[in-house]
Structure formats: C-alpha cells, structure tokens
Amino acid sequence: MTTLLLVDDDDFVRSALSRALNRTGGFTVLPAEHGQRALDVLAEQQVDAILTDLEMPVMDGLTLLAELFEQEIRLPVAVMTGQAIDAQLRQRLLAYGIAAIFSKPVDVVVLADELQRVLDPKAVGRISGITLFGFLQLLEVERKSGLVVVAASDHEGRLYFDDGQLVHAHTGHLEGLAAAYEVLSWPEPAVEIFYKRRARERTVDAPLQHVLMEGARLLDERGRGTGEPVPAPAPERSRRGGLDVRAVRILDEARKIDGALGATVVDAETGVVLAQVGEESPAMAKELVLAALRGTNARQLDDQIEDIMLTLGKQYHVIRFLDGGHERFLHLVLDRERGSLGLARHQLAKLARERR
C-alpha cells in the first residue's frame, strides 16, 4: 500500500480526499495543512509519494517543491491546483519532475486511478493477449484482489475482486449483477487492473463461473443480433449448474429494498432454495406457503394468491409468488424499524411482474 502525503490548506478538501483515498485500499494518507508541515512529516515518517496543492499559507506548493529539490528528497510528486496552469508554470513544475497535474475540483475516482498509475506503477497493469473472460478466471484461480477497469467505446465498467471473488460491479448507470453482465457483453474491451484496491460495498453474491457463463451468452447473442443489449433468459432457459439466473437477478434488486435483511427465492413444490442473500428461513416460508395453498381454494374464488405476510416483533416476512403461478416464491425479511411494508410490497409486486 502506498503511503501518500497529502498537502492542502483546505480542511474540508484535505479531510474528504483523505477518507476517499483511504477507502480505495490503495493508499494510506498522511495529511498536512501546508508545505512546512509536510517537511516535518517527511522528517518523521516514511512516505512513498506526495500530492500537494500549490496555493497555501506558511509555505506554498512551489516553495515545497523547491525545498524537496534542494534537500534531494526524490519522491514521486503530483500537484493539484485550482489556478490556471500557463506554459511558464507548467515548465517550472516539469523542471521539478512532477509526475502528474490535476485541476480542482478533482474527481476522486479519476484521481485514485491516475495516482496509482504514476505513483505505484507496479500495482497497475494493462491486459493484452488474453480475453476478459480468461483474465477474470485467472484472478479467481490465483485468489487476487483489486479493481478491474473495462473500457469499450465510450463506456467504462468496474469489477471489484476480493480474494478471487467478484464482489461488486458498476457502470455509469448500473450496479451489481446487471452491471457485470453489461460489462461482459461489451465487444473488444480494453482492460486495466489496479491491485490493492477494494470495493466499498458488496453487490454480487453469485459465483464467478455463473456470471461468466451468462455473460458469454449475452455476448454471443449480441454478436448474432443488432448489437443491442440482450435481456436475461426466461427461467426455463436460465439454469447454469443448478443456479437460477433470474432468481439471482431478482435477489439483486430485492436486497436494495430499504430495511431488507435478507431474501430467498424458493421452489414452492420442492422447497429447494434457488438463490439467497442475507438472512433466510426457507423452511418456515415453505410451511406458510403450503398452509396457505391448502387452506385457500383460489379456483373457487376465480383468483389466486399473490402474497403472504407475517408480522413479528422486529420483522416483517413478505412472501410473493413469481411468474403468475404458485411454482416458486420470493421470501423477503424486512426490518420493521427501517423498512416500509407498503413500499416493500409494491416493489416485490413489480419484481414479480418483470420477466427479464
């Protein structure tokens, strides 16, 4: 992990950037409010790289650079500034051997990537001579952790791995499994990996092999079609090694419901769990479903059961049938204090109607 000395006189900027860069997993940030404090830190602690503002009280960034040069402190240094960089200033900065220049306000994502490229190049690599699918499988086999940035045309997606497991994915408008499938369906992507980086959240629970198989199907469909994204298969065409693709997609959405503690998709006839996240109680859910089906003659009512609810002291349990029948159901466990029962039922009804 790179120890980065961050020098900026703005308390908010210094604090916000420190937190953001620390969370990426690639940096340990040491803050300093001006150039003199930065020199004090350098005298006391081991530092790998420096990111400094230019306009500061006590000692500004240019004076700090001159002091580093004079004391022969040879560290990679990047500059960020809100002032215009004219030709004369740029030439002066380059004379000090500046590794990169960033304009304020900085995009933290871009900043973290570029800092790692220029300050810790051994932890960054561009992938060639191997497909994206093959590279991701290699990460799984070697139990690697880090961020895989995938670019295709004007799109960019990010896949986070932890000990060989795909744990998070996002694009500009999607996250979780939906984002992973979109990234995997892009033709001829450019791939770059940033080791040491970690995800701030976990949005993918499906095994990597399942994700890759479904991604390969989508890529194949796109290659044979119009180039537009292809919907996920219907349930009867979506099983890969016993794991139901649509069930995983449904859970990926259900886990985002406010107050959700867990969710499970269950085959009502066999009681087999098709997919699950968080807390689960499929045995209890199955008994509730069977009791409801035995006790209600829906045909006589010319209607059918849509959902079943159970209220406990601290939880709501909502069971919603899927696909317009009683073959399988979604069991949502909801925290009563954090969740809204009405909103959760509405969101589950919407999920049950979707056939993507």
N, C-alpha and C positions, 0 to 999 in steps of 0.2 A: 504494500500500500504506500502511495506517495504522500510524504509529509509536505504539505503546501503552506507556505507563509503568505497569508492574505493581508494586504496593507491597504486600508481605506479609512478615511476620516468620518464617513457617514455611518453612524451607529446602526441604522436600520439595514443599510446595504451590507455592511460587514456581517451583521448577525444573520440576515436572510441567506446570503451566499454561503456562509459557514455551514449552516444547517443543511442547505440543499446539497452542497458538495459532499458533506459527510455522509448523507443518506445514500449517495450513489454507490458507496462501498469502495470507490477507487482512491479516495483521498482522506487523509487526516489533516484537518485545517487548524493552523495556529493563527489567531487574529492579531493584528497590530493596527493602531489608530493613526500612525504616521511613520515617516521614514526612520526617525531616531529610535522609536520603539522597535521597529523591525531590526535595526542593527543590534539592539540589546538582546532581542530574541535569538538572533544568529550567534551571538557570543555565548549564549547559554544552552542552546539546544541544536540538535542535528536536524537540518532541513534539506529536503530534496529539490525543491523548486519554489519560485516566488511569483505571486500575482499581485501587481501593485497599481494603484491609481496614480495619476500624475499630479493633480492639484490637491495639496494637503497643507495644513499648518505645520509649524515646528520644522519639519523637513519634508519638502515635496518629493514627488517621484523621480524627477530628473536628478535632483541632488543625491537621492538614494542610489540611483544607478551609477552616478559618478563615484560615490563612496565605495560601492561594490567593486567597481573597476580599479580604483586606487588601492584597495586592500586585497586585490587579486582573489576575490571570492567568486569562483567560477561555478555558478549555478544557472540552470535554465530559468529565464525570467520572461514573463508575459505581462503586458501592460493593458489596462482597461481605462478608458477616459471618456468624459462627456464633451471634451473640447475637440474642435476640428483639427484633423491631422494634415497639416500642409506639407509640402515637399521638404522644407527645411527641417521641420520637426521629425518627419519620418526618417530623413537621412541621419539625424542625430541619434534617434533610437536605434537604428540599424547599426550605427557605429558602436553601440554598447552591446551588440549581439542579442537583441531582443528576439525571442522565439516566436511571439505572436502578439498582435494588437487587436483588442476588442473595443467596440464602441458601446457606450452606455446609452440606454438601458440594455443590459445583456440578457440573452435568452439562456437560462440555466442549462437546458438540455444541450444546446449547441456549445455552450461554454465548457461543460463537462467533457463532451466528446473531443473537442479541439484541444483542450488542456491535456487530456490523456494522450492524444496523438503526438503532441510536441514535447510534453514533459516526461512521459513514460512510454516511449515508442515500443519497448519490448513487450508491453502488455496489450498491444494492438496489432491486429493482423488483417490483411485483405486476403480473401479466399479465392483461389483460382485452381483449375484443374480437377475440381470435384463439384458435384451437384449440391444444391442446398440440402436436398433430402439426405444425401450421403454424409454431408458435413454434420447435420443435426444428429444423425445416428452415431457418428463418431464421438460427439460430445456426450451422448448418453453412455456409450461403452466406456469412455475414459472418465466419466463422472465429473465433467468440467462444470464450472460456474462462471457466469458472465453474461454479457449483453451481446446479442447478435442483431446488427442493424442490416436490414434488407431494403435495397432501393431498386425500383423498376419504373422507368419512365419518370413521371413526376410524383410518384408515390413513395412513401417510406413507411416501413413497419419495424417494430422492435419486439424481439423474442428474448425473454429472460430465462436463464437456466440456473438451477441450484443443485449441485451435486449430480448433474446429469439429467435432471428432471425439468421439463418445460413447466414453469410455474406462472408465467404472466406473458401476455401478448397485447400489443395495442398498435393501432394505426391512427390516422388523423381523426377518425370518426367511430372506430370500433375498439372493443377490448375483449379479452378472454378468448374462448374458442372461435368465435366469429372472426376476430382479428387474425388468429393463427391460420384459419382456413383461407382467408383472403390473401395473406402474405404468401402462403404456399401455392396459391393458384396463379401468381404472377410469373409470366414467362421471362426467361433470361435475366434473372435478378443479379445485381451486384451485392456482394456480401462482405461485411466487415465485422470482426469480433473484438469486443473490449473485455478482456479478462478483469477480474476483481470487482466488476460492477454487480449490483444486486437489485432486485425488484423491491418496491415499497409495499406491494400487495401481492396476494396470490389470487389469480382469476382462472387458472387452468388446473383441473384435477385429473383429467383424462390421461391415460398412458400415452407416451410419445408415439409408440407404434400405431396406436389407433388414430391419432391425429395425422400422422404421415400417410396412412392408407386412405383416409378420407380426403386429405389434401391432394394426393395423387389422382384420385377420381375426379376431383373438381378441375385439376389442371388438364386432365385428359378430355373432359367434357368441353372445357373452354377451347382446347386445340381443335376439336372437331366441330365447334359451333361458331358463334358470331364474335367471340372474344369477350362477351359479357359474362359477369359472374354467374355461376350456376347454383341454384338452390340446393340445399342438402336433400338427400334422398328421403322418400317416404319410409315409414318404419319397416314395412315388409322387405325393403331393399337395402336396409341400412345396417345390418348386423355385421360386425367385424370381430370375430373371435369371441362372440357372446356379449359384446358391449353394444348397446343400442345408441346409435349416433344421435337420433332425435331426442332421446331421453337425456343425453348429456347436454344437448343444446338447451332443452327446457330448464334443466337444473342451473345452467349457466345464467339464465335470466331470473329464475326463482330466487337464487341466492342474493340478488340485488334488491329484493323487496325489503323495505325498511322494517327492521326488527326480526328478520329471518334468522333463526338459529340453526336450521338445517332443512333439508328437503330430500325426498326419496321418490323415485319412480318404481312402482311395483306392478308385477303381473298379477292381476286380481285372482285369476284361476289357480295359479300355482304358488303364489306368494313369493316368487323369485324376485329379488331386488335387481332391477335393470341398471340403475345408476343411483348414486347418492352423494351428498355433500353435507358436512356438519353433523348435527345430531340426527339420529334416526330411531324409529320404533316401528319397523315394518310389521312385526308380529301383531302389535296392538292395532295398527291401521288395518291389517288384513281382517282381523276379527270384527272390527267395526263395519267394514265393507260387507263382509259375508252376512252379518246380522241384519244390516240394512236391506240387502238384496233378498234375504229370506223373509223379512217382515213386511216388505212392501211389494205389492203386485202392481208394478208400473204399467203392465199391459192393460189392466182393467181401468187404470186412470188415463189411458191413452197418452202416457207421458213417460219420462224417465228421470232417474235420479241424476242430478248434476253435481252436487257436492254434499259433504257431510261435515259437521262441525262439532268439536268437543272443546269445552271451556274448562280449564284447570285453574288453580290458584295463580300461577305465574305464567301460564302459556295458553295459547290457542292452538288447536290442531285442526287444520283445514284439509279435507280430502276432496280432490277434484278429479272426476273421471275425464279421460282423454279420448280423443278421436271419435266422439259422438256415440260411444258404447260403454260397456262395463268390463271390457277386457283388461284394462290397466288404468292406474290412477296415480296422481301426484299427491304426496303427503307432505304438507308444509308445517313446520313447527315454528310458531311465531311468539316472540316475547311480548307479553301483554302491555308492559310499560313503554316499550319502544316502538311497537307496531300498531297499525290501524287495521282492524279486522275488515272493515268495509272496503278499504283500499286494496288490501291483500286479496280479498275475494274477487274484486274487479280485475286485478292483474292476473290472477290464476285463470279466470274465465277467458281472458284474452289469449293467454298462453295455450289453453286447451283448444282454442279455435284455430290457432295457427298450424299450418301443415307444411312448414318449411323443413 
